Amino acid sequence: MISCSILEQPGKWRIYGIFSGLLLALAPAFVLVVSLGVSPSSPAWFDSGFGLSVIRTLLVAGVAGVATLLIGLPCGILGGLYEFPLRRLFLGLVALPLLVPSFLWAIGLSMLRVALGLPSNSFLSGFPGTVIAFTITGLPLVVFVAMIAVRGISKGQMDAARLAGGERFLFRQTLRNVFPATAMAAVLAAVLTLSDPAPGQILGYRGAASQMLTSFSALYDFSLAARQCLVLAVIVLAITFPIAAGLGPRLAEGLLALDVQPAPLTRHPTVSRIAPWFFLALISLMIAAPLAGLVQPLIYGFQFSRAISEALRTIESTLVYGITAGLLATIMGSLMALCAGRNRRLRSLLVAGLFIVIALPPSLGALGYVYTASNAPASLDFIFRSRFTVGLWLALRLFPIACVFAMRRLGTSSPSWANAAALHGVSLPRFLFRVVCPWLFPAAMLSGLLIALLAVADVSSVLLLHPPGQGSLPLAIFTVMANAPESLVASLCLVYIGGAAMLLTLGCVVIGFLKQLGLNR
């Protein structure tokens, strides 16, 4: 029988598990690169101005990452520490950008610029407009990582901070405690922008992802696109590895076994007055403005019946893709976090690998999946040619988000739990089921929900991998937006946002119900 103490001891299984997980996530892209014969001696690594586009992309990613951190960190701390009027409503609205594909936010900003009569070089287009679009889509990830990090701080620690210096001292100490995990989430949000070509193309600021998309679809030069992806991956690794080395080991520190009681939300008069206005201003500037531009065509007619019929046609596949991706990514991310454990070097190595996984353009791995499927036997159709294929690839691409959540949550667990269980002869499976899984449950539920929403909003992977007639609703919007009337596109968007908001509300209700049963906190 394997002892529970193995979870707190070094071992070769940890490095084997980390490399196996990263290799699995990178395998589709690796297959495509090898099949195309890409090598360092291949010509034209920076054809068609790719070098300049990389610089433009990195600039957008850097500014958007800093913006999400500066805005999301205080939002997450306020939402995790205090109870204030309309708290749940505001937090739900902050999650709204996760429900909508990034290209729709860019379209909303573009339509708002036209409605306001602003020139093409205004702050709603070009570089500033692209930064705003990516900040909107990355902000919820940073906010909710900060919140889950705050909720990982025990009641005893918060009480001690309040006794030492009051609420201001508590806020400063909380800021220091959750900064590593939140900064890592901001870096992940910034890295996600590297592989998303839509906002830059729509708002007139083409980056590296647009160049790679051109290589894929216009020039049909898959070898060039693969080389460009490799260049971008190397650049991302060079930039993010120092960040991973600095932040990875400081994700969390273990608590004492008797110091894990959750801290209740507190009411503070000043926070109760300021926080609602702060969130209201944030939602107005970052969400209401692009939504106003997005729904403007509804003034000329709401094509409700056609939008509903399209939603009913695609809802089953959309839910299958989101649920499959959320479930598989959460399991994979939690297992990878267990492999890293509390070892500082392994955490840094894992975080660096996560950045590479999420930085690779989704089209590269999806095309590798297509190439593999074309040579796979019919007996493997469920793996390579089904709706499960789409969910699996989305999970392989998005599991870094779940891994960051799980690393933070596991890092705050008590190291003495596993040793005490081993001393009393508790089996490893029983310990994992009765102790580790309930402790991970809050982070797993939140990360799974976020990943499911991001997976549903993905278009490029679904476009390449979905079986015939099994497209998602965002894909349907994407395919008709160029030729359909603006009112139909806006109607589809409104139906999509409303349905996703209902699913998000249902998920919150389920989490609240489980909380009452004692399975969540």
LUMSEMAR-247303 format. One line per field, with one value per residue (C-alpha): residue in three letters; x, y, z. Coordinates in pm, 1 decimal, m for minus. Example, Ala and Ser with C-alpha at 12.3 -4.5 7.8 and 13.67 -1.06 7.14 Angstrom:
resn <- (ALA|SER)
xx <- (1230.0|1367.0)
yy <- (m450.0|m106.0)
zz <- (780.0|714.0)
REM end
This chain:
resn <- (MET|ILE|SER|CYS|SER|ILE|LEU|GLU|GLN|PRO|GLY|LYS|TRP|ARG|ILE|TYR|GLY|ILE|PHE|SER|GLY|LEU|LEU|LEU|ALA|LEU|ALA|PRO|ALA|PHE|VAL|LEU|VAL|VAL|SER|LEU|GLY|VAL|SER|PRO|SER|SER|PRO|ALA|TRP|PHE|ASP|SER|GLY|PHE|GLY|LEU|SER|VAL|ILE|ARG|THR|LEU|LEU|VAL|ALA|GLY|VAL|ALA|GLY|VAL|ALA|THR|LEU|LEU|ILE|GLY|LEU|PRO|CYS|GLY|ILE|LEU|GLY|GLY|LEU|TYR|GLU|PHE|PRO|LEU|ARG|ARG|LEU|PHE|LEU|GLY|LEU|VAL|ALA|LEU|PRO|LEU|LEU|VAL|PRO|SER|PHE|LEU|TRP|ALA|ILE|GLY|LEU|SER|MET|LEU|ARG|VAL|ALA|LEU|GLY|LEU|PRO|SER|ASN|SER|PHE|LEU|SER|GLY|PHE|PRO|GLY|THR|VAL|ILE|ALA|PHE|THR|ILE|THR|GLY|LEU|PRO|LEU|VAL|VAL|PHE|VAL|ALA|MET|ILE|ALA|VAL|ARG|GLY|ILE|SER|LYS|GLY|GLN|MET|ASP|ALA|ALA|ARG|LEU|ALA|GLY|GLY|GLU|ARG|PHE|LEU|PHE|ARG|GLN|THR|LEU|ARG|ASN|VAL|PHE|PRO|ALA|THR|ALA|MET|ALA|ALA|VAL|LEU|ALA|ALA|VAL|LEU|THR|LEU|SER|ASP|PRO|ALA|PRO|GLY|GLN|ILE|LEU|GLY|TYR|ARG|GLY|ALA|ALA|SER|GLN|MET|LEU|THR|SER|PHE|SER|ALA|LEU|TYR|ASP|PHE|SER|LEU|ALA|ALA|ARG|GLN|CYS|LEU|VAL|LEU|ALA|VAL|ILE|VAL|LEU|ALA|ILE|THR|PHE|PRO|ILE|ALA|ALA|GLY|LEU|GLY|PRO|ARG|LEU|ALA|GLU|GLY|LEU|LEU|ALA|LEU|ASP|VAL|GLN|PRO|ALA|PRO|LEU|THR|ARG|HIS|PRO|THR|VAL|SER|ARG|ILE|ALA|PRO|TRP|PHE|PHE|LEU|ALA|LEU|ILE|SER|LEU|MET|ILE|ALA|ALA|PRO|LEU|ALA|GLY|LEU|VAL|GLN|PRO|LEU|ILE|TYR|GLY|PHE|GLN|PHE|SER|ARG|ALA|ILE|SER|GLU|ALA|LEU|ARG|THR|ILE|GLU|SER|THR|LEU|VAL|TYR|GLY|ILE|THR|ALA|GLY|LEU|LEU|ALA|THR|ILE|MET|GLY|SER|LEU|MET|ALA|LEU|CYS|ALA|GLY|ARG|ASN|ARG|ARG|LEU|ARG|SER|LEU|LEU|VAL|ALA|GLY|LEU|PHE|ILE|VAL|ILE|ALA|LEU|PRO|PRO|SER|LEU|GLY|ALA|LEU|GLY|TYR|VAL|TYR|THR|ALA|SER|ASN|ALA|PRO|ALA|SER|LEU|ASP|PHE|ILE|PHE|ARG|SER|ARG|PHE|THR|VAL|GLY|LEU|TRP|LEU|ALA|LEU|ARG|LEU|PHE|PRO|ILE|ALA|CYS|VAL|PHE|ALA|MET|ARG|ARG|LEU|GLY|THR|SER|SER|PRO|SER|TRP|ALA|ASN|ALA|ALA|ALA|LEU|HIS|GLY|VAL|SER|LEU|PRO|ARG|PHE|LEU|PHE|ARG|VAL|VAL|CYS|PRO|TRP|LEU|PHE|PRO|ALA|ALA|MET|LEU|SER|GLY|LEU|LEU|ILE|ALA|LEU|LEU|ALA|VAL|ALA|ASP|VAL|SER|SER|VAL|LEU|LEU|LEU|HIS|PRO|PRO|GLY|GLN|GLY|SER|LEU|PRO|LEU|ALA|ILE|PHE|THR|VAL|MET|ALA|ASN|ALA|PRO|GLU|SER|LEU|VAL|ALA|SER|LEU|CYS|LEU|VAL|TYR|ILE|GLY|GLY|ALA|ALA|MET|LEU|LEU|THR|LEU|GLY|CYS|VAL|VAL|ILE|GLY|PHE|LEU|LYS|GLN|LEU|GLY|LEU|ASN|ARG)
xx <- (0.0|135.4|173.8|3.1|337.4|445.9|251.0|493.3|813.3|1037.5|1029.7|1096.5|723.8|682.1|908.6|774.9|418.4|496.5|678.2|409.2|132.7|319.5|411.1|48.4|m62.7|208.4|185.4|m58.6|158.6|472.3|322.7|246.1|591.7|766.5|542.7|622.8|994.3|1043.6|1404.0|1620.6|1776.5|1438.9|1432.6|1222.7|1164.3|1056.6|886.1|631.0|723.1|674.5|943.3|760.4|429.6|588.3|699.4|350.4|194.8|428.2|358.9|m17.3|19.1|240.2|11.9|m301.2|m139.4|m41.0|m388.7|m562.5|m335.0|m384.6|m761.8|m823.6|m610.6|m806.8|m1135.3|m1050.6|m940.2|m1255.5|m1473.2|m1285.3|m1264.6|m1579.4|m1955.1|m2105.3|m2433.5|m2496.0|m2166.9|m2284.8|m2444.2|m2127.8|m1906.8|m2141.3|m2124.4|m1744.9|m1752.9|m1958.5|m1658.3|m1586.0|m1920.1|m1843.3|m1570.9|m1305.4|m1396.3|m1743.5|m1596.2|m1376.3|m1679.8|m1865.5|m1582.9|m1564.6|m1940.3|m1932.7|m1661.2|m1875.5|m2183.2|m1988.7|m1849.8|m1486.4|m1210.7|m1038.7|m729.5|m918.9|m867.8|m1130.7|m922.4|m562.2|m327.7|m541.7|m858.2|m683.0|m545.7|m893.8|m1045.0|m785.1|m807.8|m1182.4|m1138.7|m851.0|m991.1|m1231.1|m951.2|m738.1|m1029.8|m1136.7|m782.1|m736.0|m1064.8|m981.5|m639.2|m800.6|m1043.8|m744.6|m629.5|m746.0|m960.1|m674.5|m437.6|m691.0|m772.2|m402.0|m353.4|m650.1|m515.4|m172.6|m278.7|m647.1|m816.3|m548.0|m278.7|m498.4|m547.4|m172.7|m85.7|m356.1|m218.2|127.2|m9.7|m220.2|5.6|207.5|m99.6|m274.2|34.7|64.6|m298.5|m228.9|66.5|m156.7|m414.8|m142.9|m6.7|m357.5|m356.8|m56.6|m260.2|m579.3|m580.6|m939.9|m930.1|m617.8|m760.1|m1095.1|m948.3|m664.6|m359.6|m238.7|1.5|186.0|m131.8|m269.4|51.2|27.6|m339.3|m242.6|22.7|m238.6|m536.0|m418.0|m69.7|m132.0|225.6|185.7|561.6|606.5|325.1|482.7|818.4|648.0|476.4|810.3|967.9|681.4|704.3|1078.3|1024.7|745.6|965.3|1253.5|1026.4|813.3|1070.2|1217.2|861.1|788.0|1109.4|1017.1|644.1|609.3|773.7|574.1|228.1|129.4|263.6|120.1|m107.6|m98.9|m338.5|m557.2|m547.3|m768.0|m1102.6|m1235.0|m1268.8|m1624.3|m1690.3|m1690.1|m1887.9|m1692.5|m1871.9|m1614.4|m1594.4|m1973.5|m1987.9|m1694.5|m1697.4|m2036.4|m1937.9|m1596.5|m1749.2|m2021.0|m1762.1|m1555.7|m1852.8|m1969.1|m1630.9|m1516.6|m1841.1|m2138.9|m1959.3|m1874.7|m2209.3|m2382.1|m2204.9|m2274.6|m2650.8|m2694.4|m2822.2|m3116.2|m3273.6|m3354.7|m3509.2|m3463.6|m3465.7|m3558.4|m3709.7|m3414.7|m3164.7|m3351.1|m3367.3|m2992.5|m2928.8|m3146.0|m2963.5|m2621.3|m2689.3|m2622.6|m2281.9|m2193.3|m2266.7|m2080.3|m1768.5|m1774.4|m1851.2|m1598.1|m1323.9|m1397.6|m1405.4|m1095.1|m891.8|m973.9|m870.8|m550.2|m459.0|m515.3|m299.0|m19.9|m37.0|m8.7|302.3|465.1|377.8|571.2|900.8|1013.8|1203.9|920.6|673.3|890.8|936.7|564.6|466.0|712.4|560.2|208.7|298.9|429.1|114.1|m122.6|91.1|84.0|m184.0|m481.0|m482.4|m137.2|m242.7|m580.7|m415.9|m184.1|m490.4|m641.7|m320.5|m313.8|m681.8|m627.1|m387.2|m575.2|m791.2|m1168.8|m1170.8|m1032.1|m1306.5|m1422.9|m1078.6|m1004.1|m1332.6|m1608.0|m1735.6|m1514.9|m1218.6|m1308.0|m1352.5|m1027.8|m820.8|m976.1|m895.7|m534.0|m503.9|m679.8|m571.6|m298.6|m576.2|m697.3|m337.6|m271.7|m589.1|m494.7|m130.6|m248.0|m506.1|m274.6|m1.2|m218.2|m296.3|m121.9|188.2|106.4|m217.3|m49.2|202.8|m70.3|m275.1|27.1|93.7|m261.8|m250.8|m494.2|m468.3|m366.0|m692.8|m899.2|m685.7|m718.6|m1095.3|m1170.4|m913.6|m744.6|m1052.1|m1273.2|m988.0|m946.1|m1318.8|m1370.5|m1080.6|m1181.3|m1541.0|m1440.2|m1161.9|m1381.7|m1654.8|m1406.6|m1252.2|m1593.1|m1686.8|m1355.8|m1392.5|m1744.0|m1620.0|m1337.6|m1392.1|m1071.5|m1036.9|m1404.9|m1389.0|m1114.0|m1218.6|m1597.4|m1781.9|m2012.4|m2327.8|m2197.0|m2076.6|m2111.1|m2315.3|m2006.5|m1894.2|m2237.2|m2210.6|m1859.1|m1959.8|m2261.0|m2129.5|m1962.0|m2270.0|m2570.6|m2750.9|m2613.3|m2943.9|m2921.8|m2564.1|m2663.5|m2967.0|m2749.2|m2506.8|m2784.6|m2932.0|m2585.3|m2503.7|m2843.8|m2810.4|m2455.8|m2560.6|m2833.8|m2579.4|m2346.6|m2630.6|m2715.1|m2352.1|m2349.9|m2670.7|m2517.3|m2203.3|m2417.8|m2615.5|m2295.5|m2170.7|m2475.3|m2395.2|m2045.5|m1865.3|m1750.2|m1651.2)
yy <- (0.0|341.3|571.5|912.3|1069.4|1033.4|1353.7|1550.7|1373.8|1418.0|1150.8|1086.6|1042.8|1418.5|1514.4|1224.8|1342.8|1704.4|1613.9|1362.7|1621.2|1892.6|1648.0|1541.7|1904.1|1985.3|1658.4|1778.9|2080.5|1866.3|1615.5|1891.0|2047.2|1712.2|1610.4|1935.4|1890.9|2224.8|2279.9|2575.5|2573.4|2637.9|2969.4|3277.3|3263.6|3626.8|3651.6|3924.0|4147.2|3880.0|4031.2|4365.0|4190.7|4001.0|4329.4|4475.9|4166.0|4164.9|4534.5|4475.8|4171.0|4358.9|4660.8|4444.4|4220.6|4516.4|4668.1|4346.6|4315.4|4674.8|4652.0|4287.1|4265.0|4521.3|4388.6|4034.9|4144.3|4347.9|4060.0|3806.3|4003.1|4210.3|4189.6|4496.1|4580.7|4393.9|4202.6|3888.3|4085.5|4286.7|3977.7|3806.2|4103.4|4104.7|3743.6|3848.7|3893.2|3521.9|3446.4|3627.0|3549.9|3817.7|3910.7|4020.2|4266.0|4404.2|4438.7|4615.0|4866.3|4921.1|4977.2|5208.7|5416.3|5451.4|5541.6|5811.1|5951.3|5903.5|5883.5|5556.5|5653.1|5716.7|5539.9|5279.5|5144.8|5056.7|4991.5|5138.4|4969.0|4630.4|4673.6|4756.8|4450.9|4216.1|4379.1|4315.9|3946.1|3889.8|4081.2|3811.2|3553.4|3783.4|3886.2|3530.9|3403.4|3687.2|3596.8|3228.8|3327.1|3555.5|3282.8|3056.5|3280.9|3143.7|3317.6|3304.2|3483.7|3758.8|3805.5|3833.3|4095.5|4298.2|4288.7|4397.1|4698.9|4712.2|4695.2|4885.1|4651.2|4352.0|4485.1|4539.0|4193.3|4034.4|4219.1|4077.4|3728.2|3699.8|3897.6|3598.0|3399.0|3707.9|3822.5|3476.3|3493.1|3832.6|3681.9|3395.6|3648.9|3838.6|3520.4|3428.0|3744.9|3620.4|3352.3|3554.1|3736.5|3862.2|4190.8|4313.5|4238.5|4401.7|4710.7|4763.9|4651.9|4325.3|4119.8|3789.2|3583.3|3755.9|3677.9|3311.1|3303.3|3442.3|3174.1|2908.9|3021.8|3261.9|3148.7|2779.8|2772.0|2552.4|2512.5|2890.2|2912.0|2634.9|2815.7|3136.6|2953.2|2813.2|3159.5|3299.3|3008.9|3066.3|3438.5|3370.0|3119.5|3367.7|3638.7|3431.2|3191.6|3457.7|3540.8|3174.3|3133.3|3428.4|3374.2|2995.6|2914.5|3189.5|3086.8|2990.6|2880.7|2592.8|2650.2|2480.5|2189.2|2375.7|2705.8|2631.5|2769.2|2997.1|3365.3|3499.7|3805.1|4117.8|4439.4|4763.6|5101.3|5259.7|4957.8|4931.0|5289.2|5278.8|4924.4|4942.6|5263.6|5118.6|4808.7|5013.4|5240.1|4939.5|4759.0|5074.6|5146.0|4792.1|4607.1|4836.9|5048.3|4767.6|4602.0|4927.4|4920.9|4551.1|4576.8|4906.2|4734.3|4595.0|4938.4|4848.4|4512.4|4212.5|3885.9|3681.1|3373.7|3310.6|3365.4|3125.2|2857.0|2886.2|2866.6|2555.2|2393.1|2442.8|2436.8|2065.0|2072.5|2398.2|2247.0|1924.8|2116.8|2339.5|2068.0|1822.9|2084.3|2211.8|1865.0|1725.6|2044.2|2058.6|1696.7|1739.5|2068.7|1926.0|1620.5|1839.6|2059.0|1745.4|1645.5|1984.5|1976.8|2226.2|2192.1|2536.1|2415.0|2194.6|2479.8|2709.4|2441.7|2368.6|2735.6|2791.9|2493.7|2626.5|2956.1|2773.0|2558.5|2851.8|3074.3|2838.4|2936.1|2698.7|2650.0|2489.1|2212.1|2173.4|2121.2|1868.4|1689.5|1693.2|1554.0|1273.9|1196.5|1162.2|874.9|715.9|402.5|420.2|247.0|568.5|794.1|876.8|1020.9|1194.2|1258.5|1333.7|1604.9|1458.3|1549.8|1918.1|1908.9|1716.6|1961.2|2261.0|2096.4|2036.9|2401.8|2556.7|2327.3|2579.2|2792.0|2502.7|2420.4|2772.1|2752.1|2407.8|2503.3|2796.8|2589.5|2295.2|2531.8|2655.8|2305.9|2179.7|1963.9|1770.9|1624.4|1363.6|1269.8|1229.9|1015.5|796.7|757.7|633.2|392.8|577.1|454.4|699.1|670.6|730.8|1030.0|1179.7|1126.3|1240.6|1520.9|1642.3|1647.7|1845.1|2090.4|2138.3|2152.4|2533.5|2604.4|2316.4|2437.8|2795.0|2703.3|2445.1|2703.8|2958.6|2703.6|2587.2|2946.4|3007.5|2680.1|2766.7|3103.9|2945.6|2961.0|2862.0|2517.4|2434.0|2549.4|2299.0|2003.1|1991.3|1706.1|1806.9|1974.9|1991.6|2350.8|2573.4|2892.6|3123.1|2943.9|3002.4|3373.5|3383.7|3217.9|3441.4|3776.2|3869.2|3825.6|3843.9|4166.4|4343.9|4301.1|3921.0|3915.5|4136.9|3916.2|3604.1|3776.5|3879.1|3528.4|3382.0|3620.2|3562.5|3183.3|3186.8|3418.1|3170.4|2886.6|3097.8|3171.3|2801.6|2722.0|2976.9|2827.1|2479.3|2605.8|2776.2|2455.4|2255.3|2517.9|2460.9|2088.6|2163.2|2067.1|2417.3|2733.0)
zz <- (0.0|m98.1|200.8|210.1|304.7|m58.5|m128.6|90.7|m13.9|m321.2|m588.2|m954.8|m1014.6|m981.3|m1269.8|m1477.9|m1418.0|m1509.7|m1830.7|m1927.6|m1886.3|m2077.3|m2352.2|m2384.8|m2418.7|m2673.1|m2867.6|m3139.9|m3221.8|m3205.0|m3449.7|m3700.0|m3670.2|m3716.8|m4007.2|m4188.4|m4139.9|m3965.7|m3861.7|m3756.4|m4103.3|m4268.9|m4456.8|m4396.1|m4022.8|m4027.3|m4365.7|m4435.7|m4144.2|m3879.5|m3657.7|m3640.3|m3574.5|m3282.6|m3128.2|m3171.2|m3015.7|m2717.1|m2659.3|m2656.4|m2430.6|m2184.2|m2151.0|m2129.6|m1865.6|m1648.7|m1685.8|m1582.6|m1280.3|m1163.9|m1199.8|m1111.7|m796.5|m589.6|m728.7|m621.4|m274.3|m218.8|m337.9|m125.6|199.9|232.7|205.1|37.1|m140.0|m465.4|m429.0|m606.9|m889.2|m951.5|m946.1|m1188.3|m1425.7|m1403.8|m1528.9|m1832.5|m2069.6|m2031.0|m2190.8|m2514.6|m2772.9|m2796.6|m3153.5|m3038.8|m2787.6|m3064.7|m3291.8|m3010.4|m2965.9|m3341.4|m3370.1|m3067.9|m3234.8|m3546.9|m3341.3|m3154.6|m3479.0|m3373.6|m3636.5|m3726.5|m3525.4|m3199.7|m2868.5|m2964.7|m3251.5|m3327.4|m3037.5|m2754.5|m2879.8|m2901.8|m2548.9|m2419.0|m2589.8|m2443.6|m2100.9|m2099.3|m2180.2|m1935.0|m1638.6|m1507.1|m1489.5|m1274.9|m1051.9|m973.1|m918.9|m669.3|m500.2|m462.9|m328.4|m69.5|34.6|93.2|378.7|712.8|971.4|1222.0|986.9|915.5|1282.6|1363.2|1091.0|1219.0|1573.4|1451.1|1246.9|1161.5|822.0|631.7|756.6|667.8|314.5|266.1|397.9|184.3|m115.8|m51.5|5.0|m310.0|m542.5|m677.0|m780.5|m920.4|m1109.5|m1260.3|m1370.5|m1530.2|m1717.3|m1833.7|m1952.0|m2138.1|m2295.2|m2413.3|m2625.1|m2823.5|m2999.6|m3058.9|m3393.1|m3395.1|m3193.6|m3371.3|m3713.8|m3640.9|m3473.2|m3720.2|m3521.7|m3673.5|m3465.1|m3474.4|m3446.5|m3757.6|m3943.8|m3848.0|m3947.3|m4287.2|m4322.5|m4238.2|m4442.1|m4713.1|m4811.8|m4731.2|m4602.0|m4295.0|m4261.8|m4237.1|m3983.8|m3775.6|m3778.7|m3669.8|m3384.1|m3270.4|m3275.4|m3068.9|m2822.0|m2771.9|m2715.3|m2464.7|m2279.5|m2262.1|m2120.1|m1885.9|m1742.2|m1507.7|m1401.9|m1342.5|m1143.9|m923.6|m875.3|m893.3|m558.9|m384.2|m497.3|m143.0|193.1|389.9|686.7|1021.3|1050.7|1303.3|1112.7|814.2|929.1|652.6|727.3|688.8|476.0|687.5|658.1|666.8|643.9|413.4|184.1|172.0|42.5|m199.2|m341.4|m521.5|m698.9|m785.7|m943.2|m1114.1|m1277.7|m1382.9|m1536.8|m1714.5|m1872.2|m1950.4|m2025.4|m2078.0|m2340.2|m2586.2|m2519.5|m2614.4|m2948.6|m2995.2|m2947.1|m3131.0|m3450.5|m3249.1|m3281.1|m3640.5|m3555.8|m3329.0|m3525.5|m3221.7|m3387.6|m3617.8|m3336.2|m3107.9|m3376.8|m3434.4|m3059.7|m3022.9|m3314.2|m3157.7|m2782.7|m2734.6|m2900.9|m2725.4|m2383.0|m2465.6|m2566.9|m2258.3|m2001.4|m2147.9|m2157.2|m1805.6|m1651.3|m1825.0|m1777.4|m1406.5|m1353.0|m1551.3|m1384.6|m1036.0|m1110.8|m1245.6|m935.4|m718.7|m912.0|m851.1|m481.3|m267.4|m454.8|m570.2|m876.6|m993.0|m951.1|m1161.2|m1426.1|m1438.0|m1462.1|m1747.3|m1928.3|m1869.2|m2034.6|m2341.0|m2365.1|m2349.1|m2576.2|m2873.8|m3125.9|m3095.7|m3472.0|m3460.0|m3221.3|m3387.3|m3725.9|m3566.1|m3434.7|m3785.5|m3933.2|m3676.3|m3732.5|m4107.0|m4037.6|m3747.8|m3789.1|m3779.3|m3439.9|m3287.7|m3421.5|m3069.3|m2989.9|m3319.2|m3503.7|m3252.8|m3024.0|m2752.8|m2974.2|m2953.8|m2576.4|m2529.3|m2731.8|m2557.1|m2222.5|m2326.7|m2421.8|m2119.4|m1833.6|m1726.3|m1574.3|m1357.8|m1266.9|m1132.2|m921.0|m789.1|m715.7|m508.3|m322.3|m256.6|m144.9|142.3|269.4|581.2|521.6|838.0|698.1|478.6|747.7|1009.2|772.9|700.2|1072.7|1129.0|832.9|605.7|246.1|m25.5|m226.0|87.3|184.2|m164.1|m167.2|188.6|237.4|m81.3|m307.3|m62.6|m7.3|m382.8|m450.2|m432.4|m668.6|m895.7|m927.8|m1005.7|m1248.3|m1419.8|m1471.8|m1609.7|m1845.3|m1967.3|m2052.3|m2229.8|m2419.9|m2532.5|m2659.6|m2862.4|m3237.6|m3416.3|m3254.7|m3299.8|m3661.8|m3742.2|m3526.6|m3500.9|m3674.0|m3961.5|m3833.0|m3473.1|m3451.9|m3146.3|m3119.5|m3127.5|m3441.9|m3594.9|m3514.9|m3658.9|m3984.3|m4052.3|m3928.2|m4257.1|m4477.3|m4243.2|m4148.7|m3844.0|m3664.5|m3697.1|m3566.6|m3273.1|m3202.8|m3199.9|m2963.9|m2728.2|m2721.8|m2664.4|m2378.8|m2218.1|m2235.6|m2103.2|m1819.5|m1725.8|m1718.4|m1505.5|m1264.9|m1248.4|m1169.6|m886.1|m746.1|m752.4|m577.7|m313.8|m260.0|m218.3|24.2|242.1|238.6|366.1|43.4|m39.9|136.1)
REM end
